[in-house]
């Protein structure tokens, strides 16, 4: 689910290009289970609370529209 690190890089420029792509993905796109499926950037910049609130709005709307999908939880 994440880019694979090469065994070695052809040059310093190759390593920097790889790192830029990898860390951009890792920090801004990849959702981490250890931090509530937030991105590290969301936690770092303090937007995780807003994301969590929006997730709850979405779940509430889904429950209202289709309560049968949620069982008796």
Backbone as XML, in Angstrom:
<?xml version="1.0"?>
<chain id="A" units="angstrom">
  <residue number="1" name="UNK">
    <atom name="N" x="0.807" y="-1.193" z="0.000"/>
    <atom name="CA" x="0.000" y="0.000" z="0.000"/>
    <atom name="C" x="0.849" y="1.256" z="0.000"/>
  </residue>
  <residue number="2" name="UNK">
    <atom name="N" x="2.127" y="1.121" z="0.036"/>
    <atom name="CA" x="3.031" y="2.269" z="0.026"/>
    <atom name="C" x="4.115" y="2.029" z="-1.020"/>
  </residue>
  <residue number="3" name="UNK">
    <atom name="N" x="4.689" y="3.100" z="-1.522"/>
    <atom name="CA" x="5.788" y="2.918" z="-2.480"/>
    <atom name="C" x="6.910" y="2.080" z="-1.861"/>
  </residue>
  <residue number="4" name="UNK">
    <atom name="N" x="7.559" y="1.300" z="-2.661"/>
    <atom name="CA" x="8.626" y="0.416" z="-2.187"/>
    <atom name="C" x="9.970" y="1.128" z="-2.314"/>
  </residue>
  <residue number="5" name="UNK">
    <atom name="N" x="10.765" y="1.045" z="-1.263"/>
    <atom name="CA" x="12.096" y="1.631" z="-1.302"/>
    <atom name="C" x="12.996" y="0.782" z="-2.194"/>
  </residue>
  <residue number="6" name="UNK">
    <atom name="N" x="13.737" y="1.415" z="-3.073"/>
    <atom name="CA" x="14.702" y="0.652" z="-3.867"/>
    <atom name="C" x="15.871" y="0.202" z="-2.990"/>
  </residue>
  <residue number="7" name="UNK">
    <atom name="N" x="16.575" y="-0.803" z="-3.446"/>
    <atom name="CA" x="17.735" y="-1.305" z="-2.697"/>
    <atom name="C" x="18.780" y="-0.201" z="-2.586"/>
  </residue>
  <residue number="8" name="UNK">
    <atom name="N" x="19.023" y="0.486" z="-3.688"/>
    <atom name="CA" x="19.915" y="1.646" z="-3.667"/>
    <atom name="C" x="19.475" y="2.607" z="-4.770"/>
  </residue>
  <residue number="9" name="UNK">
    <atom name="N" x="19.994" y="3.799" z="-4.725"/>
    <atom name="CA" x="19.617" y="4.841" z="-5.672"/>
    <atom name="C" x="20.771" y="5.076" z="-6.642"/>
  </residue>
  <residue number="10" name="UNK">
    <atom name="N" x="20.437" y="5.482" z="-7.851"/>
    <atom name="CA" x="21.459" y="5.740" z="-8.853"/>
    <atom name="C" x="22.271" y="6.986" z="-8.568"/>
  </residue>
  <residue number="11" name="UNK">
    <atom name="N" x="21.654" y="7.936" z="-7.866"/>
    <atom name="CA" x="22.352" y="9.192" z="-7.567"/>
    <atom name="C" x="21.650" y="9.881" z="-6.412"/>
  </residue>
  <residue number="12" name="UNK">
    <atom name="N" x="22.277" y="10.927" z="-5.911"/>
    <atom name="CA" x="21.667" y="11.725" z="-4.853"/>
    <atom name="C" x="20.369" y="12.349" z="-5.353"/>
  </residue>
  <residue number="13" name="UNK">
    <atom name="N" x="20.352" y="12.784" z="-6.590"/>
    <atom name="CA" x="19.140" y="13.376" z="-7.171"/>
    <atom name="C" x="18.011" y="12.351" z="-7.212"/>
  </residue>
  <residue number="14" name="UNK">
    <atom name="N" x="18.329" y="11.098" z="-7.546"/>
    <atom name="CA" x="17.319" y="10.034" z="-7.551"/>
    <atom name="C" x="16.757" y="9.814" z="-6.145"/>
  </residue>
  <residue number="15" name="UNK">
    <atom name="N" x="17.629" y="9.803" z="-5.159"/>
    <atom name="CA" x="17.200" y="9.604" z="-3.772"/>
    <atom name="C" x="16.306" y="10.755" z="-3.313"/>
  </residue>
  <residue number="16" name="UNK">
    <atom name="N" x="16.679" y="11.962" z="-3.651"/>
    <atom name="CA" x="15.870" y="13.130" z="-3.263"/>
    <atom name="C" x="14.503" y="13.101" z="-3.944"/>
  </residue>
  <residue number="17" name="UNK">
    <atom name="N" x="14.470" y="12.749" z="-5.216"/>
    <atom name="CA" x="13.199" y="12.677" z="-5.943"/>
    <atom name="C" x="12.292" y="11.611" z="-5.329"/>
  </residue>
  <residue number="18" name="UNK">
    <atom name="N" x="12.881" y="10.456" z="-5.014"/>
    <atom name="CA" x="12.107" y="9.400" z="-4.384"/>
    <atom name="C" x="11.569" y="9.866" z="-3.028"/>
  </residue>
  <residue number="19" name="UNK">
    <atom name="N" x="12.445" y="10.456" z="-2.215"/>
    <atom name="CA" x="12.045" y="10.926" z="-0.895"/>
    <atom name="C" x="10.937" y="11.958" z="-0.959"/>
  </residue>
  <residue number="20" name="UNK">
    <atom name="N" x="11.023" y="12.862" z="-1.898"/>
    <atom name="CA" x="9.990" y="13.888" z="-2.048"/>
    <atom name="C" x="8.633" y="13.252" z="-2.345"/>
  </residue>
  <residue number="21" name="UNK">
    <atom name="N" x="8.619" y="12.295" z="-3.241"/>
    <atom name="CA" x="7.369" y="11.609" z="-3.582"/>
    <atom name="C" x="6.866" y="10.775" z="-2.413"/>
  </residue>
  <residue number="22" name="UNK">
    <atom name="N" x="7.765" y="9.985" z="-1.830"/>
    <atom name="CA" x="7.361" y="9.105" z="-0.743"/>
    <atom name="C" x="6.845" y="9.886" z="0.462"/>
  </residue>
  <residue number="23" name="UNK">
    <atom name="N" x="7.587" y="10.881" z="0.916"/>
    <atom name="CA" x="7.174" y="11.593" z="2.121"/>
    <atom name="C" x="5.945" y="12.464" z="1.882"/>
  </residue>
  <residue number="24" name="UNK">
    <atom name="N" x="5.760" y="12.948" z="0.674"/>
    <atom name="CA" x="4.518" y="13.652" z="0.355"/>
    <atom name="C" x="3.321" y="12.727" z="0.515"/>
  </residue>
  <residue number="25" name="UNK">
    <atom name="N" x="3.447" y="11.526" z="-0.049"/>
    <atom name="CA" x="2.388" y="10.520" z="0.089"/>
    <atom name="C" x="2.187" y="10.141" z="1.559"/>
  </residue>
  <residue number="26" name="UNK">
    <atom name="N" x="3.268" y="9.807" z="2.231"/>
    <atom name="CA" x="3.199" y="9.308" z="3.602"/>
    <atom name="C" x="2.579" y="10.337" z="4.547"/>
  </residue>
  <residue number="27" name="UNK">
    <atom name="N" x="2.939" y="11.584" z="4.397"/>
    <atom name="CA" x="2.469" y="12.617" z="5.317"/>
    <atom name="C" x="1.106" y="13.190" z="4.975"/>
  </residue>
  <residue number="28" name="UNK">
    <atom name="N" x="0.715" y="13.173" z="3.695"/>
    <atom name="CA" x="-0.509" y="13.864" z="3.296"/>
    <atom name="C" x="-1.610" y="12.968" z="2.749"/>
  </residue>
  <residue number="29" name="UNK">
    <atom name="N" x="-1.315" y="11.706" z="2.439"/>
    <atom name="CA" x="-2.331" y="10.822" z="1.866"/>
    <atom name="C" x="-2.568" y="9.557" z="2.684"/>
  </residue>
  <residue number="30" name="UNK">
    <atom name="N" x="-1.505" y="8.942" z="3.164"/>
    <atom name="CA" x="-1.620" y="7.672" z="3.875"/>
    <atom name="C" x="-2.299" y="7.870" z="5.218"/>
  </residue>
  <residue number="31" name="UNK">
    <atom name="N" x="-3.347" y="7.098" z="5.469"/>
    <atom name="CA" x="-4.075" y="7.176" z="6.729"/>
    <atom name="C" x="-3.509" y="6.121" z="7.684"/>
  </residue>
  <residue number="32" name="UNK">
    <atom name="N" x="-3.134" y="6.550" z="8.879"/>
    <atom name="CA" x="-2.463" y="5.691" z="9.845"/>
    <atom name="C" x="-3.444" y="5.179" z="10.898"/>
  </residue>
  <residue number="33" name="UNK">
    <atom name="N" x="-3.481" y="3.879" z="11.086"/>
    <atom name="CA" x="-4.397" y="3.299" z="12.069"/>
    <atom name="C" x="-4.056" y="3.746" z="13.488"/>
  </residue>
  <residue number="34" name="UNK">
    <atom name="N" x="-2.801" y="3.986" z="13.769"/>
    <atom name="CA" x="-2.386" y="4.381" z="15.114"/>
    <atom name="C" x="-2.804" y="5.787" z="15.509"/>
  </residue>
  <residue number="35" name="UNK">
    <atom name="N" x="-3.224" y="6.589" z="14.543"/>
    <atom name="CA" x="-3.667" y="7.958" z="14.847"/>
    <atom name="C" x="-5.080" y="8.187" z="14.298"/>
  </residue>
  <residue number="36" name="UNK">
    <atom name="N" x="-5.924" y="7.163" z="14.461"/>
    <atom name="CA" x="-7.338" y="7.303" z="14.119"/>
    <atom name="C" x="-7.619" y="7.429" z="12.639"/>
  </residue>
  <residue number="37" name="UNK">
    <atom name="N" x="-6.797" y="6.824" z="11.811"/>
    <atom name="CA" x="-6.917" y="6.897" z="10.349"/>
    <atom name="C" x="-6.843" y="8.330" z="9.825"/>
  </residue>
  <residue number="38" name="UNK">
    <atom name="N" x="-6.051" y="9.137" z="10.523"/>
    <atom name="CA" x="-5.730" y="10.482" z="10.055"/>
    <atom name="C" x="-4.371" y="10.441" z="9.378"/>
  </residue>
  <residue number="39" name="UNK">
    <atom name="N" x="-4.064" y="11.478" z="8.634"/>
    <atom name="CA" x="-2.726" y="11.596" z="8.070"/>
    <atom name="C" x="-1.833" y="12.283" z="9.106"/>
  </residue>
  <residue number="40" name="UNK">
    <atom name="N" x="-0.528" y="12.049" z="9.044"/>
    <atom name="CA" x="0.364" y="12.760" z="9.959"/>
    <atom name="C" x="0.236" y="14.283" z="9.811"/>
  </residue>
  <residue number="41" name="UNK">
    <atom name="N" x="0.040" y="14.767" z="8.598"/>
    <atom name="CA" x="-0.095" y="16.212" z="8.391"/>
    <atom name="C" x="-1.341" y="16.747" z="9.085"/>
  </residue>
  <residue number="42" name="UNK">
    <atom name="N" x="-2.444" y="16.013" z="9.022"/>
    <atom name="CA" x="-3.672" y="16.446" z="9.671"/>
    <atom name="C" x="-3.488" y="16.555" z="11.182"/>
  </residue>
  <residue number="43" name="UNK">
    <atom name="N" x="-2.811" y="15.585" z="11.755"/>
    <atom name="CA" x="-2.550" y="15.627" z="13.193"/>
    <atom name="C" x="-1.587" y="16.770" z="13.516"/>
  </residue>
  <residue number="44" name="UNK">
    <atom name="N" x="-0.525" y="16.889" z="12.747"/>
    <atom name="CA" x="0.486" y="17.913" z="12.997"/>
    <atom name="C" x="-0.089" y="19.320" z="12.903"/>
  </residue>
  <residue number="45" name="UNK">
    <atom name="N" x="-0.908" y="19.561" z="11.894"/>
    <atom name="CA" x="-1.449" y="20.907" z="11.681"/>
    <atom name="C" x="-2.740" y="21.171" z="12.435"/>
  </residue>
  <residue number="46" name="UNK">
    <atom name="N" x="-3.217" y="20.202" z="13.216"/>
    <atom name="CA" x="-4.363" y="20.415" z="14.086"/>
    <atom name="C" x="-5.724" y="20.327" z="13.406"/>
  </residue>
  <residue number="47" name="UNK">
    <atom name="N" x="-5.810" y="19.705" z="12.246"/>
    <atom name="CA" x="-7.100" y="19.604" z="11.565"/>
    <atom name="C" x="-7.796" y="18.268" z="11.817"/>
  </residue>
  <residue number="48" name="UNK">
    <atom name="N" x="-7.188" y="17.389" z="12.610"/>
    <atom name="CA" x="-7.778" y="16.069" z="12.861"/>
    <atom name="C" x="-9.155" y="16.185" z="13.509"/>
  </residue>
  <residue number="49" name="UNK">
    <atom name="N" x="-9.344" y="17.119" z="14.390"/>
    <atom name="CA" x="-10.656" y="17.313" z="15.032"/>
    <atom name="C" x="-11.734" y="17.673" z="14.032"/>
  </residue>
  <residue number="50" name="UNK">
    <atom name="N" x="-11.401" y="18.541" z="13.094"/>
    <atom name="CA" x="-12.363" y="18.918" z="12.051"/>
    <atom name="C" x="-12.675" y="17.731" z="11.155"/>
  </residue>
  <residue number="51" name="UNK">
    <atom name="N" x="-11.657" y="16.963" z="10.810"/>
    <atom name="CA" x="-11.855" y="15.772" z="9.974"/>
    <atom name="C" x="-12.755" y="14.790" z="10.704"/>
  </residue>
  <residue number="52" name="UNK">
    <atom name="N" x="-12.496" y="14.571" z="11.986"/>
    <atom name="CA" x="-13.296" y="13.646" z="12.788"/>
    <atom name="C" x="-14.751" y="14.110" z="12.853"/>
  </residue>
  <residue number="53" name="UNK">
    <atom name="N" x="-14.974" y="15.406" z="13.027"/>
    <atom name="CA" x="-16.340" y="15.945" z="13.074"/>
    <atom name="C" x="-17.053" y="15.739" z="11.735"/>
  </residue>
  <residue number="54" name="UNK">
    <atom name="N" x="-16.354" y="15.959" z="10.631"/>
    <atom name="CA" x="-16.963" y="15.764" z="9.313"/>
    <atom name="C" x="-17.260" y="14.286" z="9.074"/>
  </residue>
  <residue number="55" name="UNK">
    <atom name="N" x="-16.396" y="13.412" z="9.530"/>
    <atom name="CA" x="-16.662" y="11.976" z="9.418"/>
    <atom name="C" x="-17.941" y="11.616" z="10.154"/>
  </residue>
  <residue number="56" name="UNK">
    <atom name="N" x="-18.138" y="12.203" z="11.341"/>
    <atom name="CA" x="-19.338" y="11.902" z="12.125"/>
    <atom name="C" x="-20.589" y="12.406" z="11.419"/>
  </residue>
  <residue number="57" name="UNK">
    <atom name="N" x="-20.517" y="13.579" z="10.797"/>
    <atom name="CA" x="-21.653" y="14.096" z="10.029"/>
    <atom name="C" x="-22.011" y="13.114" z="8.915"/>
  </residue>
  <residue number="58" name="UNK">
    <atom name="N" x="-21.000" y="12.617" z="8.220"/>
    <atom name="CA" x="-21.221" y="11.662" z="7.137"/>
    <atom name="C" x="-21.828" y="10.362" z="7.659"/>
  </residue>
  <residue number="59" name="UNK">
    <atom name="N" x="-21.309" y="9.854" z="8.779"/>
    <atom name="CA" x="-21.861" y="8.629" z="9.361"/>
    <atom name="C" x="-23.295" y="8.833" z="9.834"/>
  </residue>
  <residue number="60" name="UNK">
    <atom name="N" x="-23.580" y="9.972" z="10.438"/>
    <atom name="CA" x="-24.947" y="10.257" z="10.889"/>
    <atom name="C" x="-25.920" y="10.295" z="9.714"/>
  </residue>
  <residue number="61" name="UNK">
    <atom name="N" x="-25.499" y="10.901" z="8.617"/>
    <atom name="CA" x="-26.350" y="10.961" z="7.418"/>
    <atom name="C" x="-26.572" y="9.566" z="6.843"/>
  </residue>
  <residue number="62" name="UNK">
    <atom name="N" x="-25.536" y="8.761" z="6.823"/>
    <atom name="CA" x="-25.669" y="7.392" z="6.315"/>
    <atom name="C" x="-26.602" y="6.579" z="7.205"/>
  </residue>
  <residue number="63" name="UNK">
    <atom name="N" x="-26.471" y="6.755" z="8.512"/>
    <atom name="CA" x="-27.344" y="6.028" z="9.433"/>
    <atom name="C" x="-28.793" y="6.462" z="9.252"/>
  </residue>
  <residue number="64" name="UNK">
    <atom name="N" x="-29.030" y="7.758" z="9.110"/>
    <atom name="CA" x="-30.385" y="8.271" z="8.926"/>
    <atom name="C" x="-30.996" y="7.724" z="7.637"/>
  </residue>
  <residue number="65" name="UNK">
    <atom name="N" x="-30.204" y="7.671" z="6.587"/>
    <atom name="CA" x="-30.705" y="7.203" z="5.293"/>
    <atom name="C" x="-30.903" y="5.688" z="5.261"/>
  </residue>
  <residue number="66" name="UNK">
    <atom name="N" x="-30.062" y="4.927" z="5.952"/>
    <atom name="CA" x="-30.102" y="3.455" z="5.886"/>
    <atom name="C" x="-29.759" y="2.832" z="7.236"/>
  </residue>
  <residue number="67" name="UNK">
    <atom name="N" x="-30.611" y="2.973" z="8.234"/>
    <atom name="CA" x="-30.282" y="2.430" z="9.563"/>
    <atom name="C" x="-30.122" y="0.908" z="9.564"/>
  </residue>
  <residue number="68" name="UNK">
    <atom name="N" x="-30.748" y="0.244" z="8.605"/>
    <atom name="CA" x="-30.646" y="-1.220" z="8.548"/>
    <atom name="C" x="-29.229" y="-1.698" z="8.272"/>
  </residue>
  <residue number="69" name="UNK">
    <atom name="N" x="-28.415" y="-0.881" z="7.687"/>
    <atom name="CA" x="-27.029" y="-1.247" z="7.399"/>
    <atom name="C" x="-26.146" y="-1.284" z="8.638"/>
  </residue>
  <residue number="70" name="UNK">
    <atom name="N" x="-26.628" y="-0.697" z="9.721"/>
    <atom name="CA" x="-25.806" y="-0.571" z="10.921"/>
    <atom name="C" x="-26.162" y="-1.582" z="12.007"/>
  </residue>
  <residue number="71" name="UNK">
    <atom name="N" x="-27.126" y="-2.443" z="11.765"/>
    <atom name="CA" x="-27.483" y="-3.458" z="12.742"/>
    <atom name="C" x="-27.992" y="-2.842" z="14.025"/>
  </residue>
  <residue number="72" name="UNK">
    <atom name="N" x="-27.630" y="-3.435" z="15.146"/>
    <atom name="CA" x="-28.116" y="-2.939" z="16.443"/>
    <atom name="C" x="-26.990" y="-2.325" z="17.262"/>
  </residue>
  <residue number="73" name="UNK">
    <atom name="N" x="-26.016" y="-1.759" z="16.598"/>
    <atom name="CA" x="-24.883" y="-1.172" z="17.304"/>
    <atom name="C" x="-25.233" y="0.182" z="17.847"/>
  </residue>
</chain>
